[in-house]
Amino acid sequence: MRLDKWLKVSRLIKRRTVANEACDSGRVTINGKQARASAEVKPGDVIGIMFGNRETKAEVLVVEENVRKEAAGEMYRLV
């Protein structure tokens, strides 16, 4: 699954366009390397997102196309 879509489905970022812009501006990393919005996400990857001066890191546990809001928190584990 594409990184920007996974960020939206997991609800770490609210909208896919915002996730796409974050990737384009270099604020998102996968396993410590700067990532493009089209990068593939797979279980076990560690995604880092810069929100202002604060970084959030999450380990990918599940990659699914459609997830209910209640189950979105189970797609990742904060590191």
C-alpha positions as CSV (number, residue, x, y, z in Angstrom):
1,M,0.0,0.0,0.0
2,R,1.2,3.5,-0.7
3,L,2.5,5.5,2.2
4,D,0.1,8.4,1.9
5,K,-2.9,6.1,1.8
6,W,-1.7,4.1,4.8
7,L,-1.2,7.3,6.8
8,K,-4.8,8.3,6.0
9,V,-6.3,4.9,6.7
10,S,-4.4,4.5,10.0
11,R,-5.6,8.1,10.9
12,L,-2.1,9.2,11.8
13,I,-2.7,12.1,9.3
14,K,-6.3,13.2,8.8
15,R,-6.4,13.6,5.0
16,R,-4.5,11.9,2.1
17,T,-3.6,15.3,0.5
18,V,-2.0,16.4,3.8
19,A,-0.1,13.1,4.0
20,N,1.1,13.6,0.4
21,E,2.3,17.2,1.2
22,A,4.1,16.0,4.3
23,C,6.0,13.4,2.2
24,D,6.8,15.9,-0.5
25,S,8.3,18.3,2.1
26,G,10.5,15.6,3.6
27,R,8.7,15.3,7.0
28,V,8.0,11.6,6.7
29,T,10.6,8.8,6.9
30,I,10.5,5.0,6.6
31,N,13.1,3.1,8.5
32,G,15.1,6.3,8.9
33,K,15.2,7.2,5.2
34,Q,13.2,10.1,3.7
35,A,10.1,8.6,2.0
36,R,8.0,9.6,-1.0
37,A,4.2,9.4,-0.9
38,S,4.4,6.5,-3.4
39,A,6.7,4.3,-1.2
40,E,5.3,0.9,-0.3
41,V,4.5,0.2,3.3
42,K,4.8,-3.2,4.8
43,P,4.4,-4.7,8.3
44,G,7.5,-4.1,10.4
45,D,8.4,-0.7,8.9
46,V,9.0,2.2,11.3
47,I,7.5,5.4,10.1
48,G,8.6,8.8,11.5
49,I,6.5,11.9,11.0
50,M,7.6,15.4,12.0
51,F,4.8,17.5,13.4
52,G,6.4,20.9,13.9
53,N,9.4,20.2,16.2
54,R,8.0,17.0,17.5
55,E,8.6,13.6,15.9
56,T,6.2,10.7,16.1
57,K,7.4,7.2,15.3
58,A,5.1,4.3,14.6
59,E,5.8,0.7,13.7
60,V,3.5,-0.7,11.1
61,L,1.6,-3.8,12.3
62,V,-1.2,-4.2,9.7
63,V,-1.6,-3.0,6.1
64,E,-5.3,-3.0,5.1
65,E,-7.3,-1.0,2.5
66,N,-10.4,-0.4,4.6
67,V,-10.4,-0.2,8.4
68,R,-13.1,1.0,10.8
69,K,-12.3,4.1,12.9
70,E,-12.3,2.0,16.1
71,A,-9.7,-0.5,14.7
72,A,-7.4,2.2,13.1
73,G,-5.3,2.3,16.3
74,E,-4.5,-1.4,15.9
75,M,-2.7,-0.8,12.6
76,Y,0.4,0.6,14.3
77,R,2.3,0.7,17.6
78,L,4.0,3.9,18.8
79,V,7.7,3.5,19.3
